[in-house]
Amino acid sequence: MTLLLKPITRLSLFQTHFQINNNNNPRARATSVSCSWSHGAHKIVREFDPKIPIEKAITPPSSWYTDPSFYAFELDRVFYRGWQAVGYTEQIQEPRDFFSGRLGNVEFVVCRDDNGKIAAFHNVCRHHASLLVSGSGKTSCFTCPYHGWTYGLNGELRKATRISGIEDFSINDFGLVPIKVATWGPFVLLNMDNEILQKDNIDTDNVASEWLGSSSELFSLNGVDTTLTYVCRREYIIECNWKIFEKVSIQSAEGGSKEKENDRLGSKAFYAFIYPNFMINRYGPWMDTNLAIPLGPRKCLVVFDYFLEASFKDDKAFIERSLADSEKVQMEDIRLCEGVQKGIESPAYSTGRYAPNVEKAMHHFHCLLYDNLIN
């Protein structure tokens, strides 16, 4: 088993399998979080001790999965720092394509302009804060449905209505607020850190290093690339904290006779978890990705996207059978996750223990999360 998690500075049980880096931004961050709110969240974080070996360790307390202040603190420290997978290059394959989404309280839109350049912005009108677009599609500009302020795909404000009589107003100061965007393989990544200025040119190698550590080549060698055909997306709203859904284990497997292998799974598989919330599963002719998006302390949106090798894209019976098998597995997982959330909220539960032989990945994930939250 090979664990592929976001790089950290503290030595880990799996340090031989991935690059150790410091992913935290060392600069001070301007934040709206109050001192009392931050202090309360820090107190909850410290209820878990990552220095205790797994054989003696206690799991994080139930408050990590239920407390609203911890959830807000988690968004700021985990999801608004570093690269986050939000979509696929196929969604913005042609000029004027766009897709939108939400992460925490950040509404975003990603687009490709007429010159083929990819850009990302906060999906919020600078006039009175209306959302500009929803879903995905094709457009030559973003027009606010509220009062008609119009923005180019480069984020510039083109038209501002109802400004007669306004003073000290410059149209150049009211463009859309940019978000740092990059691509790696078939994935679109955003970095929400408001201290990082948008650059015209982003070094793909640096992005790969920050997002995948030293494992980017391993992903490419295992067929995680842009040659796959996009099939479909399925979304599930699950009544559980996003951390409960995380499987946090990654492995590669090979072997077995062709006579016995499942035609959907094949004889070779590669499963990867990218901290904090993204999973890539490459098996047989398929690749599917699972993105767990937090919606609150006890709710998350899980997005499944399915890709297929081009030679299978016209085999409708195979695709339908494979998706039906996958759907069955997802329904079983959802029931389990929602049951765990209910149990965590019970007064009978506070903390648990790890099974050392099979839950090293889970323990390591909790240690990574602790490092993000405490620093």
SVG drawing of the C-alpha trace seen along z (x, -y; Angstrom):
<svg xmlns="http://www.w3.org/2000/svg" viewBox="-32 -63 44 81">
<polyline fill="none" stroke="black" stroke-width="0.4" points="0.0,0.0 1.3,-3.4 -0.1,-6.5 -0.1,-9.7 -1.0,-12.6 -0.3,-16.3 3.3,-17.0 4.1,-18.1 7.2,-19.1 6.8,-16.5 8.3,-13.1 5.7,-10.5 5.3,-6.7 5.1,-6.9 7.9,-9.4 9.6,-7.0 6.6,-7.1 6.2,-10.8 8.0,-14.1 8.1,-16.0 7.4,-19.7 6.0,-22.6 2.7,-23.4 1.7,-26.1 2.0,-29.7 4.5,-31.2 3.2,-34.7 0.7,-36.3 -2.9,-36.1 -5.5,-38.7 -8.6,-37.1 -12.0,-38.0 -11.9,-35.3 -12.3,-36.8 -9.7,-36.0 -12.3,-34.2 -13.5,-32.1 -10.0,-31.1 -9.1,-30.3 -12.1,-28.0 -11.2,-26.2 -7.6,-25.8 -8.7,-24.3 -10.7,-21.7 -7.8,-20.9 -5.5,-20.2 -7.8,-17.5 -6.0,-15.2 -2.3,-14.5 -0.4,-13.4 2.7,-12.6 1.1,-9.5 2.0,-6.4 -1.0,-4.7 -0.9,-1.8 -1.8,-4.1 -3.4,-6.9 -7.0,-8.2 -8.9,-9.4 -10.0,-13.0 -12.9,-13.9 -16.5,-14.0 -16.3,-17.9 -14.1,-17.6 -17.2,-16.3 -20.0,-18.4 -18.8,-21.8 -19.7,-24.8 -16.7,-26.8 -14.3,-24.0 -15.9,-23.6 -15.4,-27.3 -11.8,-27.2 -11.2,-24.1 -12.4,-25.8 -10.0,-28.7 -6.9,-26.6 -7.4,-23.6 -9.5,-24.5 -8.6,-28.1 -4.9,-27.3 -3.1,-25.4 -4.4,-23.8 -7.8,-22.3 -9.3,-20.2 -12.5,-21.7 -13.1,-20.4 -11.7,-19.1 -10.2,-20.7 -12.9,-19.0 -15.4,-21.3 -13.6,-24.3 -12.3,-22.7 -13.3,-25.4 -13.2,-29.2 -16.1,-30.8 -16.7,-27.6 -17.3,-28.1 -18.3,-26.2 -19.1,-27.4 -19.0,-25.9 -18.7,-26.6 -16.2,-25.7 -17.1,-26.7 -18.4,-30.2 -16.4,-30.8 -18.4,-31.0 -16.2,-30.6 -16.4,-30.5 -13.7,-29.1 -13.7,-30.0 -11.6,-30.0 -11.5,-33.2 -11.5,-33.8 -7.7,-33.4 -7.8,-30.1 -6.6,-31.4 -8.0,-29.9 -9.1,-32.2 -11.0,-31.9 -12.9,-34.5 -15.1,-34.9 -18.6,-34.4 -19.9,-37.6 -21.0,-40.9 -19.1,-43.9 -22.3,-46.0 -24.6,-44.3 -23.0,-40.8 -25.4,-38.8 -24.1,-35.5 -23.3,-36.0 -23.8,-32.5 -24.7,-29.0 -23.9,-25.6 -21.8,-25.4 -22.1,-26.5 -20.8,-28.8 -20.9,-32.6 -19.1,-35.7 -19.4,-37.6 -20.8,-37.4 -23.9,-39.6 -25.3,-40.0 -29.0,-39.0 -29.7,-41.6 -28.8,-45.0 -27.0,-44.0 -23.4,-44.8 -21.4,-43.0 -17.9,-41.5 -15.6,-40.2 -14.1,-36.7 -10.9,-38.4 -12.8,-39.7 -12.8,-43.4 -16.0,-45.4 -17.4,-46.3 -20.7,-47.8 -22.0,-49.3 -25.6,-50.4 -27.3,-52.8 -24.1,-54.8 -25.4,-58.2 -24.3,-60.7 -21.8,-58.4 -18.5,-60.0 -15.0,-58.6 -15.8,-55.6 -13.3,-54.0 -14.5,-51.1 -11.0,-49.6 -11.4,-49.1 -14.5,-47.0 -13.5,-44.0 -14.1,-40.5 -11.9,-39.3 -9.4,-36.8 -8.6,-33.4 -5.3,-31.6 -6.0,-28.8 -3.9,-26.0 -4.3,-22.7 -2.5,-19.4 -3.4,-16.5 -7.2,-16.5 -7.8,-18.4 -8.5,-22.1 -7.1,-23.4 -7.8,-26.6 -5.9,-28.2 -8.1,-30.4 -5.3,-32.1 -6.0,-35.8 -2.4,-36.6 -1.2,-34.9 -1.4,-37.3 -2.7,-36.0 0.2,-35.4 0.0,-35.3 2.2,-32.2 2.0,-29.5 4.8,-26.9 3.1,-23.5 6.0,-21.7 5.6,-23.8 1.9,-23.2 2.4,-19.4 5.0,-19.6 2.7,-21.5 -0.4,-19.4 1.1,-15.9 4.5,-16.1 6.9,-13.8 4.1,-11.5 3.1,-13.3 5.1,-11.0 3.5,-8.0 0.1,-9.3 1.1,-9.7 2.6,-6.2 -0.7,-4.7 -2.9,-6.3 -4.1,-9.4 -3.9,-11.7 -5.9,-13.7 -6.3,-10.8 -9.4,-9.5 -12.9,-10.4 -15.3,-12.0 -18.5,-10.0 -20.7,-11.6 -21.0,-13.2 -23.1,-12.0 -23.5,-14.0 -24.7,-13.0 -25.6,-15.1 -24.6,-13.1 -25.7,-13.8 -22.2,-13.4 -19.1,-15.5 -16.7,-15.4 -14.0,-13.7 -16.2,-10.7 -16.5,-10.1 -12.7,-10.1 -11.2,-6.7 -7.7,-8.0 -6.0,-5.0 -4.3,-4.5 -2.9,-1.4 -1.9,0.1 -2.7,3.7 -1.8,5.9 -2.2,9.5 -4.8,12.2 -5.7,14.1 -7.7,12.5 -10.3,15.3 -11.2,14.3 -10.8,10.6 -13.9,8.3 -14.3,6.6 -15.1,3.4 -12.2,3.5 -9.6,5.2 -6.5,6.8 -4.6,3.6 -5.8,0.8 -4.4,-2.4 -6.2,-4.2 -4.9,-7.6 -6.0,-10.0 -4.9,-13.6 -5.2,-15.5 -7.5,-16.9 -10.6,-15.7 -9.9,-14.2 -9.7,-10.6 -8.6,-9.2 -9.4,-5.6 -7.9,-4.1 -9.0,-0.5 -9.3,1.4 -10.5,-1.1 -12.1,-3.4 -11.0,-6.3 -13.4,-7.9 -12.7,-10.7 -14.4,-11.5 -14.5,-15.0 -15.9,-15.5 -17.0,-19.2 -17.9,-20.3 -21.3,-21.9 -21.4,-22.2 -20.4,-20.3 -22.7,-17.4 -23.2,-17.6 -21.1,-17.2 -21.5,-17.1 -19.7,-14.2 -19.1,-14.6 -18.2,-11.5 -16.8,-12.0 -16.3,-9.1 -13.8,-8.8 -13.2,-5.9 -10.5,-4.8 -11.6,-6.0 -11.9,-2.4 -14.8,-1.8 -16.7,-5.0 -19.3,-3.6 -20.0,-0.5 -23.3,-1.7 -24.1,1.7 -20.7,1.9 -21.0,-1.7 -24.5,-1.3 -23.5,1.9 -20.4,0.4 -22.2,-2.7 -24.9,-0.6 -22.3,1.4 -20.7,-1.8 -24.0,-3.2 -24.7,-0.2 -21.3,-0.7 -22.0,-4.4 -25.4,-3.7 -23.8,-1.3 -21.1,-3.8 -23.6,-6.6 -25.6,-4.5 -22.5,-3.6 -21.3,-7.3 -24.6,-8.6 -24.8,-6.0 -21.3,-7.0 -22.3,-10.6 -25.4,-9.8 -23.2,-7.7 -20.6,-10.5 -23.4,-12.9 -24.6,-10.5 -23.7,-11.3 -22.4,-7.8 -19.4,-8.6 -16.5,-11.0 -13.3,-9.4 -12.3,-6.1 -9.2,-4.0 -7.3,-2.9 -6.7,0.6 -2.9,0.3 -2.6,2.9 -5.2,1.5 -5.8,-2.2 -2.3,-3.8 -3.7,-5.8 -6.5,-7.1 -4.2,-8.1 -1.8,-9.8 -4.7,-11.8 -5.7,-13.0 -2.1,-14.0 -1.9,-16.0 -5.2,-17.7 -3.8,-18.6 -0.7,-20.1 -2.8,-22.3 -5.1,-23.4 -2.5,-24.1 0.0,-26.1"/>
</svg>
